[in-house]
Amino acid sequence: MFRKLSALVIAACFLFSFAATAAAAEKLIIYTSMKESLIGELSEAFKKKNPGVDVDYQSAGAGKLMAKIAAERQSGKILADLIWTSEVPDFYNMKKEGLLEQYVSPVSSETLNPFGDFDGSFTAARLGTLGIAYNTRIIKKAPEQWSDIFNPEFKGAFGIANPSLSGTAYMSIALMVNKFGWEFIEKISANQGKIGKGSGQVVDDTASGELAGSLAVDYITNDKIRKGASLALVYPPEMLVVPSPVAIFKGTRNLAAAKKWVDFLLSKDAQAIIAGEGTLPVRSDVALPAQFKLPAPADAVKRAIPVNYIELMAQKEAIVKKFTDIMQGKK
Amino acid sequence: MSARGAGGLRGGGGFGAAGVILTLSIGILIIVVAVPVLLIFFNAFWADGSFNVRDVIRVLREPDTYQALLNSLLIACGTTTGSTIIGTFFAWLVTRTDLPFKRFMKGMFLVPFMLPSFIGALAWKMLFSPRAGYINRFFMDTLGFENPIFNIYSYAGIIAVECMYLFPFVFIQVCGALERMDPTLEESARISGAGLFTITTRITIPLVLPSILSGALLIMLYSMAHFGTVAVLGIENGIFNIPTLIYERIHQSAGSFASIRTGTVLASVLVVSAACIIWLQNRILTRGRYQIIAGKSFRPMELKLRGLRLPLLFFCVAYICFTIVLPTVVIFLVGGLKTYGLPFTLENLSLANYKFILFEHKLTRDAIFNSVSLGLGAALITMFAGVMISYVIVKMKTRGKGILEFLGMLPFSVPGSVIALGVILAWSGKYGINLYNTVWIILVAYIARYMAFSLKANSAALEQVHDSLVEAARASGASMWQALRDIVLPLVRPGMLAAFFLIFLPSLRELTVSIMLYAPTTRTIGVAIYTLNEDGETVISAALAGVALILIISGQTLINRFTESASSGKG
């Protein structure tokens, strides 16, 4: 019996050893709202290129990540070296508060830059697009206009991710309201639209048929389409394009490695991975896989609903609250 | 913790073995258990430098918190009623009737005990979500129903799922009572001419009522503080109970003062209601103890079911298939799908997801590794600490051991989310040591949470070791340490092993505590399943749940084998 016990003791020693190895190599921690399918592949490719650097990431909605960062700031130290989400106003905020390290990557001149006031505090590393994802088992005729989601076949079954959790959802709602006014949200609400959880869950619910359609992020939907889900993604003429900037936190202990990550992310290899996952790269010299029917990045920027990020910065709470109230029928 | 533990050892050096043990025991319990719980109350009632009840009431009257309190109560009452009825009925069926295959049935009814209910909730979501649930779709697509037959995202859904996984608490208590009950009481009533109805209402029910009530209160306690089912089925649709609201507040505004405040107030409510329930249960049990005659190996008379025998057998089998087999099968099938929403056809099913989570996906591999090593670590530490503390409680004649007993059993009544919150308050740097975002904070929380299990198992073992054995050793010139090492430890080893497994297995499927404490690389299996599901990775999360089920069930089977052979070897 004591042999068994000693085996357990040895096993427990593993517990101590893994804590020890964790501190060894140079290690980047990235907070990102990109899903596993994207960030996982990118971090593997990065590690292959930079053997000395280990990469760890926390993949969660932008809202959760910002809350985490706020808490970590209070306790004195931000755990992450980099942040890469789609909630652009957050980046303006962090820049204003002096949290971000300025770094103009030598590669950035080769990329599309959606920010007029670019100064290296954050760099767009992906152009997220959102469209209408619909379940092809339930919806037979593809929607073409945004107004098609007010149709009866979407009644009680159109989902939008919770804007307080998902950065892309918040950005899209802000853009929509900017373009079409609050009536747009009121009409969705009148058609008994639903607030989902994260941007991943609304797509999964659409794939399962729990929702007939949803406001969906490109690569999350395309990943499921590739796996055979009965889903399709369409873009109405007024496009929702949400850049996903990457930024380095000031005071990181791994500045050199963090810069390598930014360079890598903007490189042709990484952007090809991004395009391969079904979302728009920030480089025009990367081929878009035909199966996803993505618009060319430059076209998408042209069709995109224009936005003033600095104005949006102050409005988040108000927009989220008004949206939630309308959707819950409180007005 | 280790630093302070060592300090205690040095400080106690002057008193000899007994002093060391006592100081260490008190030190461990105070640091691991008492401080976190006290900090909760302190933060709840102490604001801006003074005692403040008005603020507590204000927090409780906020619509969200108030609603969560009501929901917790409503769900707990529903679950308690439902599972008490189910549990009592099945207990009666397998102990007092001539139902065929009773032994097998009894075993099957205990299976939900080891299944984590949040995995069950996931399975039921797949079966009964209104538009996509497989059963609802079958009724709507194939049988032409207009509307889904059941919406799992509702109070009824949550209560039904909780009942399925909690009824064994009543079942096991009532089974025990019915088996131990002296059948001559019923027989004499029958000889005196009483009918079955009179016997049941006047003799049987009053005799087993304490057991029913105590099982029901356990369920109430558990359900009030239950996180998993409500988190999976409720949060999305705005149904919160106390633990899920604490989680949501702490998680979303991570660490802001207002959210911690709300969390501590809610946690205090949970602790107080749990304390009331435990107190009530103790009263019922002490009163009831006289009434159940704890005789052994009576063969109670069996009711002949006659014509109902087969229908009831069919009912039991159907219940087991529906509540145990069906959800398990669904989890494994969905875990095999390429993506959620596809039909279960051969070309859509593969082992790819299982391969992915076991060999490729870093998140799930980390999670499995974390859960196993946390389980081993917590079980080992708690086992040794538990033996020591139980020794003080059971064997030593010192003042203050009552406090030890109270402290050790405290986590038994303190819900997991409260412990997690307390651990955050105590170990996130305010008092010198910052474990937040590391795996150690989960370990500390597990130790606090499972200490009571270890104390129970070890106390029971120690009570059987007679004092004279140690006295004899001491009289023959052995030192205290020698007596402990050579006499006591070998004798309590079965109790220690029991404690080890009682802690290792539950920590494998643990969600409530770790969900509040995890960081990027410190997800446990439960957290990974939950967050994957939340992220819309339903198939991956189902595959991981499947792997977890295999781990848990094989672990439990191994232990059953092991303990059976150990007890038969001894007897």
Chai-1 contact restraints between the chains, C-beta under 6 A:
chainA,res_idxA,chainB,res_idxB,connection_type,confidence,min_distance_angstrom,max_distance_angstrom,comment,restraint_id
A,A11,B,L376,contact,1.0,0.0,6.0,A-B,restraint_1
A,A12,B,L376,contact,1.0,0.0,6.0,A-B,restraint_2
A,A12,B,G377,contact,1.0,0.0,6.0,A-B,restraint_3
A,A12,B,L380,contact,1.0,0.0,6.0,A-B,restraint_4
A,F14,B,S373,contact,1.0,0.0,6.0,A-B,restraint_5
A,L15,B,S373,contact,1.0,0.0,6.0,A-B,restraint_6
A,L15,B,G377,contact,1.0,0.0,6.0,A-B,restraint_7
A,D56,B,P520,contact,1.0,0.0,6.0,A-B,restraint_8
A,D56,B,T521,contact,1.0,0.0,6.0,A-B,restraint_9
A,Q58,B,P520,contact,1.0,0.0,6.0,A-B,restraint_10
A,A67,B,Q252,contact,1.0,0.0,6.0,A-B,restraint_11
A,A67,B,S253,contact,1.0,0.0,6.0,A-B,restraint_12
A,A67,B,A254,contact,1.0,0.0,6.0,A-B,restraint_13
A,K68,B,A254,contact,1.0,0.0,6.0,A-B,restraint_14
A,A71,B,A254,contact,1.0,0.0,6.0,A-B,restraint_15
A,A71,B,G255,contact,1.0,0.0,6.0,A-B,restraint_16
A,S75,B,G429,contact,1.0,0.0,6.0,A-B,restraint_17
A,K197,B,E236,contact,1.0,0.0,6.0,A-B,restraint_18
A,G198,B,D535,contact,1.0,0.0,6.0,A-B,restraint_19
A,G200,B,D535,contact,1.0,0.0,6.0,A-B,restraint_20
A,G200,B,G536,contact,1.0,0.0,6.0,A-B,restraint_21
A,Q201,B,G536,contact,1.0,0.0,6.0,A-B,restraint_22
A,V203,B,G536,contact,1.0,0.0,6.0,A-B,restraint_23
A,D204,B,Y340,contact,1.0,0.0,6.0,A-B,restraint_24
A,D204,B,G536,contact,1.0,0.0,6.0,A-B,restraint_25
A,D204,B,T538,contact,1.0,0.0,6.0,A-B,restraint_26
A,A207,B,Y340,contact,1.0,0.0,6.0,A-B,restraint_27
A,A207,B,G341,contact,1.0,0.0,6.0,A-B,restraint_28
A,S208,B,A132,contact,1.0,0.0,6.0,A-B,restraint_29
A,S208,B,Y340,contact,1.0,0.0,6.0,A-B,restraint_30
A,S208,B,G341,contact,1.0,0.0,6.0,A-B,restraint_31
A,G209,B,R131,contact,1.0,0.0,6.0,A-B,restraint_32
A,G209,B,A132,contact,1.0,0.0,6.0,A-B,restraint_33
A,G209,B,G341,contact,1.0,0.0,6.0,A-B,restraint_34
A,E210,B,S129,contact,1.0,0.0,6.0,A-B,restraint_35
A,E210,B,R131,contact,1.0,0.0,6.0,A-B,restraint_36
A,E210,B,A132,contact,1.0,0.0,6.0,A-B,restraint_37
A,K224,B,T339,contact,1.0,0.0,6.0,A-B,restraint_38
A,K227,B,K338,contact,1.0,0.0,6.0,A-B,restraint_39
A,K227,B,T339,contact,1.0,0.0,6.0,A-B,restraint_40
A,G228,B,K338,contact,1.0,0.0,6.0,A-B,restraint_41
A,G228,B,T339,contact,1.0,0.0,6.0,A-B,restraint_42
A,A229,B,T339,contact,1.0,0.0,6.0,A-B,restraint_43
A,A229,B,G341,contact,1.0,0.0,6.0,A-B,restraint_44
